[in-house]
Each structure stands twice: as C-alpha cells, then as structure tokens.
Amino acid sequence: MVWILLVLLYGLLKGSREISKKKAMDKNSVMEVLFTYTLISFILVIPQVKNAGGMELRFYFYIALKSFFIFIAWICGFKSLKRLPVSVYGILDLSRVLFATFLGVIVLGEKLNYWQIAGLIIVCAGLLLLRFKPMPLRRLFNVQEDSLIAGNPSEHYGKNTYAAVIYISMALISCILNAVSGLMDKILMKDLNSSQLQFWYMLFLVIYYSLYILIKREKISFSILKNGWMWGMAVMFVIGDKALFIANGMEGSRITIMTIVKQFGCIITILGGKIFFNEKNTSYRLFCALVIIMGILFGILFS
C-alpha cells in the first residue's frame, strides 16, 4: 500500500532528523536552531501557496491550534534532547506509540486485530529493550563525583535530580502533544489537501516562534546559517511531513498502523548514534531493531 511506503519514508527521515538535531545543537543554542530550522522549512514550502487557499475559516483556527501544540512540543523536545543522552531521550518513541495508538482507538474508533496487537506489543518490547538502561538520574547529566559541591554533595545531587525530572517531564509533554497533532492531521486531511495543511501549519509556527523570540529577547546569531546539520534537518522535515500528510489523506490509512511503521526510523538512530556519538552496544541495539522490525511486519502484513 502506498500510504505505508510514505509513512516508512517519514520514519526513516525522522530517525535521521533526531541525529541532526543533536548535532546541530552542539554548535548553536536551542532557540537558534529551532527558529532558523522552522523559518527555513517554511521558506521551502512557500511554492505550495498556490494550492493552499480556499479553506473554510474554521480550518485556519484548527491548523493554528495544531501549530501551537507543535510550538510547545518542539520547545520541550529540543530542550530535553539537548540535556538528555540520545538513548534516554529515545524513550519518547515508546511513549508516542502508546499515546498515538490510544488516541486512534478511542477518538477515531480504529480497531486492531490480534496480529496487529501482537505487532504493537513486539514493537514496544523492542523499544524497551533498546532504550531501557537503569542509571542514577545524576548520570543523565554526566555529573562526576569530583564535581559535587564541596562540603555538601547532597545539595548538588538534589539539584541535578530535580533537573532530570524536569527534562524528562518536558520530553513526555512533547510526546503527548505530538500524538495529539498526529490525530489532528488525520482528521484535517479528510477535508484539506497536503499543501493547505503544510503551508499554514508552517506559517503559524514561524509566527509563534517569532513572537516568542521577541518576548523573551532571545538572541539569534547569523552563524547559525553555517550550521549544515540545521539545513539538512529542515529539508528532511519538509519532505517527511509532506509524505505523512499525503498518507493521512489516503483512503484506508490508519493512525494505529502508521504509529507502528514510524518506528522503522530507530535503525537510523542506532547507526547514527554509533557513527556520530560513538555510542556503545551497537550489536545489541541492532538486535533490538530486528525485534521492532518484526513487530512492524506483523502490523503491515495483517492490516
């Protein structure tokens, strides 16, 4: 089915974007990357403006609401990704599977057969094996014993534990809002075309981030334009979202199956973690990826 291939493309590009985000924020601040990435993505979709008109007034409100959800989700997600290791941040993948599936079943009335439920369980199991690694919250921020405040180590540890809870909470908020946005995509694409949704969605995002920068008086350096990771991330985002919007508008497409297929991007994240961040246990993680792929195949073959 074409819509499954489009979602598969989205998943692969999303996995590549996660690596690009982390690398881009090594050179620039969160808001520099976030604002410039959004602005460039909008510029790339401007040619679609000729097909973006003709909507009823209510759809502008719905798209503005969707964009606001993503506006908050990206701020939370980018800030947590900057502070958390990629492997810890990856727990979002599991959370998105659960939240998106829940919304698809409860709100849209989608149903999963026994094979698809088995596929979802296998995907979740693979993601848990891939992401779960017990560690003290202190290690999330690479706090060493000799860096503790002299004479009162418990105070420093407490501050870092509190910070870890904050950033993990932000990551989960990002996950929930992204799942709600995905649900809105499916509903809106029943009445809109992909150009209408993508153009106005990106325009509202640029407006929101521009207002945020003005109110917070954030500084944006022109050096951000030399950050190649940010440019690649913008191109992948536009192509991936276009594919996802088209898939959402196709007859027979289902959020529950889409959610499973999107997890194929974990392969890119695993390989990227090894190549760009020198992460360990690649063989074990590839085994986990095979488990996830098996779950995806269950979901596709019996859909």
C-alpha positions as CSV (number, residue, x, y, z in Angstrom):
1,M,0.0,0.0,0.0
2,V,1.3,3.4,-1.0
3,W,0.4,5.1,2.3
4,I,2.6,2.6,4.2
5,L,5.6,3.4,2.0
6,L,5.0,7.1,2.6
7,V,4.9,6.6,6.4
8,L,8.0,4.4,6.1
9,L,9.8,7.3,4.3
10,Y,8.6,9.6,7.1
11,G,10.0,7.2,9.8
12,L,13.4,7.0,8.1
13,L,13.7,10.8,7.7
14,K,12.5,11.3,11.3
15,G,15.3,9.0,12.6
16,S,17.8,11.0,10.6
17,R,16.4,14.3,12.0
18,E,17.0,13.1,15.6
19,I,20.7,12.7,14.9
20,S,20.8,16.1,13.0
21,K,19.0,17.9,15.9
22,K,21.6,16.6,18.5
23,K,24.5,17.6,16.2
24,A,23.0,21.0,15.3
25,M,22.6,21.9,19.0
26,D,26.3,21.2,19.6
27,K,27.1,24.4,17.7
28,N,24.1,26.7,18.4
29,S,21.5,27.2,21.2
30,V,18.2,25.5,21.2
31,M,16.2,28.6,20.1
32,E,18.7,29.5,17.4
33,V,18.3,26.0,15.9
34,L,14.6,25.8,16.5
35,F,13.7,29.2,15.0
36,T,16.0,29.1,12.0
37,Y,15.1,25.4,11.3
38,T,11.4,26.4,11.3
39,L,11.9,29.5,9.2
40,I,13.9,27.6,6.5
41,S,11.3,24.9,6.5
42,F,8.6,27.5,5.8
43,I,10.6,29.1,3.0
44,L,10.9,25.6,1.4
45,V,7.1,25.2,1.4
46,I,6.3,28.7,0.1
47,P,5.9,27.3,-3.5
48,Q,2.9,25.4,-2.3
49,V,1.0,28.7,-1.6
50,K,-0.8,28.4,-4.9
51,N,-2.6,25.3,-3.7
52,A,-3.0,26.5,-0.1
53,G,-6.1,28.7,-0.4
54,G,-9.8,28.0,-0.5
55,M,-10.2,26.8,3.1
56,E,-13.2,27.5,5.4
57,L,-12.4,29.9,8.2
58,R,-12.7,27.2,10.9
59,F,-9.8,25.3,9.4
60,Y,-7.4,28.2,9.9
61,F,-8.3,28.0,13.6
62,Y,-7.7,24.2,13.7
63,I,-4.4,24.5,12.0
64,A,-3.3,27.4,14.2
65,L,-4.2,25.2,17.2
66,K,-2.2,22.2,15.8
67,S,0.7,24.6,15.2
68,F,0.5,25.8,18.8
69,F,0.7,22.2,20.1
70,I,3.8,21.6,18.0
71,F,5.2,25.0,19.1
72,I,5.1,23.9,22.7
73,A,6.2,20.3,21.8
74,W,9.3,21.4,20.0
75,I,10.5,23.7,22.7
76,C,10.1,21.0,25.3
77,G,11.5,18.3,23.0
78,F,14.6,20.3,21.8
79,K,15.5,21.4,25.3
80,S,15.2,17.9,26.8
81,L,17.2,16.4,23.8
82,K,20.0,18.9,24.4
83,R,20.3,17.9,28.0
84,L,19.5,14.2,27.8
85,P,21.5,11.4,26.1
86,V,20.1,10.3,22.8
87,S,19.5,6.8,24.3
88,V,17.5,8.2,27.2
89,Y,15.6,10.7,25.0
90,G,14.6,7.7,22.8
91,I,12.1,6.6,25.3
92,L,9.8,9.0,23.5
93,D,9.5,6.5,20.7
94,L,7.7,4.1,23.0
95,S,5.6,6.8,24.6
96,R,4.4,8.1,21.1
97,V,3.5,4.5,20.1
98,L,1.3,4.2,23.2
99,F,-0.3,7.7,23.1
100,A,-0.9,7.7,19.4
101,T,-2.5,4.2,19.4
102,F,-4.7,5.1,22.4
103,L,-5.9,8.2,20.5
104,G,-6.5,6.3,17.3
105,V,-8.6,3.7,19.1
106,I,-10.5,6.0,21.4
107,V,-11.1,9.0,19.2
108,L,-11.2,7.6,15.7
109,G,-12.6,4.2,16.6
110,E,-9.9,2.3,14.8
111,K,-9.6,-1.3,15.7
112,L,-6.6,-3.6,16.0
113,N,-6.9,-7.3,15.2
114,Y,-5.0,-9.9,17.2
115,W,-2.0,-9.9,14.9
116,Q,-1.7,-6.1,15.0
117,I,-2.0,-6.1,18.8
118,A,0.8,-8.7,18.8
119,G,2.8,-6.5,16.4
120,L,2.3,-3.4,18.7
121,I,3.4,-5.4,21.8
122,I,6.6,-6.7,19.9
123,V,7.4,-3.1,18.8
124,C,7.0,-1.8,22.4
125,A,9.1,-4.7,23.7
126,G,11.9,-3.9,21.2
127,L,11.8,-0.3,22.1
128,L,12.0,-1.1,25.8
129,L,15.0,-3.4,25.2
130,L,16.6,-0.7,23.1
131,R,16.0,2.2,25.5
132,F,15.9,0.8,29.0
133,K,19.1,1.0,30.9
134,P,18.8,1.7,34.6
135,M,21.1,4.5,35.8
136,P,21.1,7.1,38.5
137,L,19.4,10.4,37.4
138,R,22.7,12.1,38.3
139,R,24.4,10.3,35.3
140,L,21.9,11.8,32.9
141,F,23.9,15.0,33.2
142,N,27.3,13.3,33.4
143,V,27.9,14.6,37.0
144,Q,31.1,13.2,38.3
145,E,31.9,12.6,42.0
146,D,34.6,15.3,42.0
147,S,32.3,17.9,40.6
148,L,30.0,17.8,43.6
149,I,29.8,20.8,45.7
150,A,32.5,20.6,48.3
151,G,31.1,20.0,51.8
152,N,27.6,19.5,50.7
153,P,27.4,16.9,47.9
154,S,23.7,16.1,48.6
155,E,22.7,19.6,47.6
156,H,24.4,19.3,44.2
157,Y,22.9,15.9,43.6
158,G,19.5,17.1,44.6
159,K,19.7,19.9,42.0
160,N,20.6,17.5,39.3
161,T,18.0,15.0,40.2
162,Y,15.4,17.8,40.1
163,A,16.7,19.0,36.7
164,A,16.5,15.4,35.3
165,V,12.9,15.1,36.4
166,I,12.1,18.5,34.7
167,Y,13.7,17.5,31.4
168,I,12.1,14.0,31.4
169,S,8.7,15.6,32.1
170,M,9.3,18.1,29.2
171,A,10.1,15.1,26.9
172,L,6.9,13.4,27.8
173,I,4.9,16.6,27.3
174,S,6.4,16.8,23.8
175,C,5.4,13.3,23.2
176,I,1.8,13.8,24.2
177,L,1.4,17.0,22.1
178,N,3.0,15.3,19.1
179,A,0.5,12.5,19.4
180,V,-2.4,15.0,19.5
181,S,-1.0,16.8,16.5
182,G,-0.9,13.4,14.6
183,L,-4.5,12.8,15.4
184,M,-5.4,16.3,14.1
185,D,-3.5,15.6,10.9
186,K,-5.7,12.6,10.2
187,I,-8.9,14.5,11.0
188,L,-7.9,17.6,9.0
189,M,-6.8,15.7,5.9
190,K,-10.3,14.5,5.4
191,D,-11.2,18.0,4.2
192,L,-7.9,19.6,3.2
193,N,-5.1,18.9,0.8
194,S,-1.4,18.4,1.9
195,S,-0.4,21.8,0.6
196,Q,-3.0,23.6,2.6
197,L,-2.1,21.9,5.9
198,Q,1.6,22.1,5.4
199,F,1.8,25.8,4.3
200,W,-0.4,27.2,7.0
201,Y,1.0,24.9,9.7
202,M,4.5,26.2,9.0
203,L,3.4,29.8,8.7
204,F,1.7,29.7,12.1
205,L,4.8,28.1,13.6
206,V,7.1,30.9,12.3
207,I,4.7,33.4,13.8
208,Y,4.7,31.7,17.2
209,Y,8.5,31.4,17.3
210,S,9.0,35.0,16.2
211,L,6.7,36.2,19.0
212,Y,8.5,34.0,21.5
213,I,11.9,35.4,20.5
214,L,10.6,39.0,20.7
215,I,9.0,38.5,24.1
216,K,11.9,36.5,25.6
217,R,14.5,38.7,23.8
218,E,16.4,35.6,22.6
219,K,19.5,36.3,20.5
220,I,19.8,34.7,17.1
221,S,23.3,34.7,15.6
222,F,23.8,34.7,11.9
223,S,26.4,32.0,12.5
224,I,23.5,29.6,12.6
225,L,23.3,29.8,8.8
226,K,26.7,28.0,8.6
227,N,25.3,25.0,10.6
228,G,24.9,22.4,7.9
229,W,23.1,20.0,10.2
230,M,20.3,22.5,10.6
231,W,19.8,22.9,6.8
232,G,19.7,19.1,6.3
233,M,17.2,18.8,9.2
234,A,14.9,21.4,7.5
235,V,14.9,19.6,4.2
236,M,14.2,16.2,5.8
237,F,11.4,17.7,7.9
238,V,9.6,19.2,4.8
239,I,9.8,16.0,2.8
240,G,8.9,13.8,5.7
241,D,5.8,15.9,6.7
242,K,4.7,16.1,3.1
243,A,4.8,12.3,2.8
244,L,2.9,11.9,6.2
245,F,0.2,14.4,5.3
246,I,-0.4,12.7,1.9
247,A,-0.6,9.3,3.7
248,N,-3.1,10.7,6.2
249,G,-5.3,11.8,3.3
250,M,-5.3,8.5,1.6
251,E,-8.3,6.1,2.0
252,G,-7.6,3.2,4.3
253,S,-4.7,4.8,6.2
254,R,-4.9,4.3,9.9
255,I,-3.1,6.1,12.8
256,T,-2.6,2.9,14.7
257,I,-0.7,1.2,11.8
258,M,1.1,4.4,11.0
259,T,2.4,4.6,14.5
260,I,3.9,1.2,14.3
261,V,5.5,1.8,10.9
262,K,7.1,5.1,12.0
263,Q,9.3,3.1,14.4
264,F,11.4,1.9,11.5
265,G,13.4,5.1,11.9
266,C,15.1,3.6,15.0
267,I,17.5,1.8,12.7
268,I,18.9,5.2,11.5
269,T,19.0,6.4,15.1
270,I,21.0,3.4,16.2
271,L,23.5,3.6,13.3
272,G,23.8,7.4,13.8
273,G,24.4,7.0,17.5
274,K,27.4,4.7,16.7
275,I,28.8,6.9,13.9
276,F,28.3,10.4,15.3
277,F,28.2,9.9,19.0
278,N,30.4,6.8,19.4
279,E,27.6,5.0,21.4
280,K,28.3,1.5,22.7
281,N,26.5,-1.8,22.4
282,T,25.6,-1.3,18.7
283,S,25.2,-5.1,18.1
284,Y,22.7,-5.4,20.9
285,R,20.8,-2.4,19.7
286,L,20.6,-3.8,16.2
287,F,19.2,-7.0,17.7
288,C,16.5,-4.8,19.3
289,A,15.9,-3.1,16.0
290,L,15.2,-6.6,14.4
291,V,12.6,-7.2,17.1
292,I,11.0,-3.9,16.3
293,I,11.0,-4.6,12.5
294,M,9.4,-8.0,13.2
295,G,6.6,-6.1,15.1
296,I,6.2,-3.7,12.2
297,L,5.9,-6.5,9.7
298,F,3.1,-8.0,11.9
299,G,1.3,-4.7,11.8
300,I,1.7,-4.3,8.0
301,L,1.1,-7.8,6.7
302,F,-2.1,-8.3,8.7
303,S,-3.5,-4.8,8.3
